[in-house]
Amino acid sequence: MKRHTGQDRSITSRWRPATQAVRGGTARSEWGETSEALFLTSGYSYDKAGDAAARFSGEQKGMTYSRLQNPTVQMLEQRLALMEGAEACRVMASGMAAMTAALLCQVQQGDHIVAGRAAFGSCRWLTDTFLPKFGVTSTIVDGRDTDAWKDAIRPNTKLFFFETPANPTLDIVDIAAVCGIAREAGIVSVVDNAFATPLLQRPLDLGADVVAYSATKMMDGQGRVLAGSVAGSEEFIENTLLAFTRNTGPTLSPFNAWVVLKSLETLDLRIRRQSENAMKVATFLDERVETLYPALPSHPQHDLAMRQMEAGGTIMAINVEGRKQAHGLLDALELIDISNNIGDSRSLMTHPSSTTHAGLSEETRLAMGVGEGMLRLNVGLEDPQDVIDDLDRALKAVGL
């Protein structure tokens, strides 16, 4: 009997997430390799002209072009779908490619979106600047206020879009409540789950329709490649998203897909250890400065966060007295890197107002809760006491 390799969903769907992250979706060539193969090819050949025609018409299974299908990329898509509890998934060249595709494939001129106020700067640019150019309007609400979502609905509302935990304020949205409001009104809910990953939070299980990621973050988790993903029902992926991605080309490269596949093998270990480290660091910081971290009892939405998440994740934010003190603290760090990335195995810290959210107006940043004194910290895999010692020195250097 041939050993199962990860393609039979009737078997792989029974596996637990940590197992799916290692083996889900694996397909082996005739060589029987144990590690997923890297298929670096842009196109595919056919035995006969009729085979090419049959593949393009969908009558014959097989690859046609790597902008649409690639064996390595397909393995990653199947693995992520399993981990999400989704029927299907498409992966893309970056997190923002995924967010853009997840929204644009569903809307047209005259449509309306409701979006959470706290979001990555480029996501707010999409809702506030880009989509209005094409006649798609948006209403921005405080995502923490469940009633605000319902109150913002218009007859032409097509989407709810939000992050939870949000970047960089760590706002928490009640996924089940907000997605329930959307479903009752016939609105599609799109959740950016990058801060939590499917190992700490599964939005689809809580009622979301679509979940999107920057897989650059925890899924790669080592600062190497860009990647994104969108997961949902097979009907959504095949009939709504696929035509958009096939014809616009935000496709993930096979090499980057292979890197993320290998990274997923250690995701369960990394995110749980980094969450443990982050809790220790957050507990230290909370005694010195205002600290926003979902697993801290001091977080205003702590109870909701812990109902939705298995752990607090790797990201937190602190507030100090303005940009001068924030930059001074960053400059005093010896171990933690000044970097705008997150989800890395290295501890990283950035000043959102002058980096990730610099493209937004000051008025918008303040309305989001991103002040000049906010710093965002990604806690890595270093010994947490070394991270604490580094922060202690930096805090003292700026009088805190």
N, C-alpha and C positions, 0 to 999 in steps of 0.2 A: 504493500500500500504506500503510495507516495505521500510523504510528510507534507502537512499543510504549511503554506508559506505566508499567509496573511491576506489572500484574495477572497476567501469564502466568508461573506459577511454574516452568514448564519452562524458561523463559529466565532469570528472576531468580535461581533457585537456582544458576545457573552463575556469577553475579557474585561478586566478592570482597566481604568485609564492608564496606570503605570505600565501595564503589559501592552496595551494598544500603542503607547508612545514608542515602544521598542520594536514591535513586530507588525503592527497594523499596516495593511496595504502592500506589504512586501511581495514583490513578484521576482521570480528567479528565471534566468535564461537557461539555455541548455547546458551551461557550464556548472550550474548548481552553486553559485557563489553565496556565501552567508551574508556578506555586507551588500547592501543595495548597489546595483551597478549604476554608473554614470554614463548616460547616453548623450554624448555631445554630437548632436546632428540637428541640422535645420530641416531636412526633408527626408522623404522615404520613397523607396522604389516599389514598383508593382510588377508582377509577372506578366500581366497582359493589360492592354488598354481598358478592357472591360472591368478589370479589377479596380483601376483608378476611378472609373465612372461610378462603380458600385460603392466605393468608399465615400466619395463625395456626396452621393445621394443618400447615404446612411444605410444602404441595403447590406453592406459588408462591413464587419468590424475591422478596425485597424487604424493605424496612424496615417495622417495626410500631410501635416505640416506642423512644426513645433511652435508656431504661434497659437495653435489650437490644441495639439496633443503632443506629449512626449512621455516616454515610459518612466523616466525618473520623476518628472513633475507629477504624473498621474499617481505614483506611489505616495507622494507627499499629500496630494489632495485626498486620497482615500484614507490615509492615516489621520489627518486632521478632522475629516468628517466623522470618523469613529470616535475620536476623543471628544468632539463637540456634542455627540449624540444627534448629528445632522444626517440627512439623507444624502447630501452631496456638498461639494466644496470646489471652489476655484481659487488658485493661488496666483499672485500677481507680483510685479516687480518691486513694490514698496508698500508700506502701510498706507500712504496717501493715494497710491493707485487703487488700492482696495476700497478706501473710503469713497473716493470719487466715483468709482464704478458702481458701488453699492447704491449710491444716491442717483447718479445720472441715468442709470438703466431703467429707473422707475418713474421719472418725472418728465413732464413736457410743459411747454408754455401755458401759463394760467394755473398751474398747480401751486400748492402751498405746503410748506414743511414747518413742523414745530421742532425746535432743537433746544437742548440744554445749554444754559449760559456758560458753564465751565467746560472748556474743551481745549484741546491742543490748538495752537494758533492757526495752523493751516486748515483745520476743520472749521474754525470760525470764519476763515477767509472764504471757504466754500459756500457756507450758508449766507454770509453777509455781503460778499462781493461778487463771487463768480456766478452762482445760480441766478441772482437777479438780472444779470446781463442777458439771460435767455428767458426772462419772463416768469421765473419761479421765485415766489416770495417766501419769506420765512418769518416766523415769530419766535423770539428767543425768550425762554422762560427760566426761572430758577428751578432746576431739575429736582431739587429737594422738596419742592412744594407740589405734591401730587395733584391737588386741585387745579394748579396753574396749567397743567397739561390739558385737562378737560376743558377749561375755560378758553383755551387758545384755539380749539378746533373750529374750523370753518367748513362750509360745504365742499370746498375744493382741497381740503387737507388730505394729502396722500401718504405722508411719512411722519413718524416720530424718530428722532435721531439723538442719541445721547451716549456719554461715556460714564462708566461707573466701576471703580472709583475714577473721578475726573482728573484730568491733567491741567494744572498742577495743584489744584486746591483740595484734592481728595474729597470732593463732594460725593455723596452717595445717593443714587436714585433707587427708589423702590421698584425693582424690575417687575415683579409680579403685578403690582398695582398699576403702574404706568402702561405696561404692555396689555394688561386687561382692558384698560380704557381704550387703547388703540384698537384692539381686536373687536370690541363691542361696536366701535364706530366704523369698522371696515378699513382701518388705517394700518399700514405696514410699519412695524417697529424694527429699527436697526440699532443694534447695541455694539459699541466699541468696547471690547473686553480686554484690551491690551495689558492693562495693569494687573489683571488677575490670572489670565490664561484659563483654559478649560479645566486645569487641575485644581484651581481654587474657586472657580465660579463658572457655572454653565447657564448662560442666559436663556438658551432654548428650553431648558427644563423648567424655567420660571415664566415661560409664555412669550418670549421674544420670537420674532419671525426670522430675523437675519442677524448673524453675529459677524463682526468684521475685526480684523487685527492688523497691527504692524507686527509681523513675525520677526522683524529685525530685533525686537526687544527680547523678552524672555525665551522665545522659541529658538532663536539662534543663541542669544544670551552671552555671546563672547565677542561682540563688537566686530564681526567679520563681514556679514553680508546684509543687503537689504532684501526684504520680502514682505508680502502681505497676503491676506486670505479673506475670503467671504464664504460663509457656510449658511445653509438653510435647507429648505425642502428641495426635492429633485425638480419639482415643477418650477420653482423660482430660478434655480440655477440653470436649468436647461432651456426654459422658455422666456426668461426675462434677462438674466445676466449674460448668458453665453453669447448671444448675438452681439451684445455690446463689446465684450472682450475680444471676440473673434475679429471684429471689424475695426476696432480702435487700437488693439495691440498692447495692452499693459501687461505683457506676459512675463512670468518669472523664468529666468534662465535655468537650464538643467543643472548647471554647476551650483547655483545658489540653492536650488531645491535640494540637491544632494547634501549640501552643508547643513541645511535645516533638518533634513531627515536624520542625520547623524547626531545633531544637537538634541533632538527630541528624546533620544535614548537616555539622556541624563536630566531631562527637564524636571521630573518628579523629585529627584535628589536635590537639584539646584534650587528650585523655588521654595521647597520646604526649609532647607538650610538657610537660604537668604531671608526667608520670612522670620525664622528664629533669630537670626542676627539683627534684622531690622527692629524686632520687638525690643531687644536689649538696647540698641542705640536710641530708639524712640523713648524708652523709659528714662534713659540718661538725659536726653535733650529736654524732655517735658519738665524737668526740675529747674531748667535754666531759662528756656525761652518758650514762647507759644509754639506748640508742636501739633501738627495735624497728621495722624496716622490711624487708620481704621481700627486696628486692634487695641489701641489705647482706650481705657475707660473714659478718658477726658475728651475723646472725639465726640462732637455733638450728635453724631449718628452711629455711635458704636454698636448699639443693639441691632439696628437694621443691618449694618455691615456684617456682623457676625452671624446673622441669620442667612445671609446670601453667600458668604465667603467661608471657606474652610480655614483661612489664615489671613493675616493682614497684608501680605504681599511684600514687595521689596522697596516701595516708594513712600516717601513722606515729604512733608513741607514744614519749614519753620518760618517764623516772622521775626525780623529784627527791625532796627530803627532806620529805615530808608536805604537808598542805593549805596551811599558812601560806606555805611557799616556793613552792608551785605557784600560789597566788593572787597572790603578790607578783610572780612572773614575768609572769603575765597582765597585771597592772596596769601593768607597766613597758613593755609593747609600744606602739609608735607606729604601725606599719604594719599588722600582722596584727590582724584583728578578733577580739574575744572572741565566739564564736558556736558554738552546738551543731550547726550544719549541717555537711555535708561535701560534697565533689564540686563545690564552687563554683569559679568562675574566680578568685575572691579567696581569698587565704590566710586561714584561720580556725583558731582554737585554742580548746579548751575543757577543762574539768576534769570528766571523766566522773562522778566520785564525787558531785559536787554538782549535776550537770545531767542528762545522759542516763541515768545509772544511779542517780539519787538515790532512786527509788522502790523500790529493792531494799534488803534488809537489809545491814548491814555484813558480816555473816557470809557472805552470798551473794556480795557484791562481792569479798571477799577470796578466796573459793573460785574465783571466775572469773579472778582475777589482776588485778583492778582495785583498786589501792591508792590511798590518799589523796594520794600523790605523783605519780600518773600524769596526764599531759597528752596529749591527742590533737591532732595537727596535720594540717590539710588544706593542702597546698601548691598555690597557684593559678598564674596565668599571669603574675604580675609578674616582673620581672627577679630571678632567684634570688639574686643578690648582695644586692639590697635586703632580701630576706627574711632572708638570713643576717646582714646588718648589724643588722637589728631584733632578731633572736634573740640576737646577741652582746651588744647593749646590755642586753637584759632579763636574760640569764644573769649578767652582771656585776653588775647591780643587786641580785641576790639572792645574791651571793657565789659564783657558779659560773663 
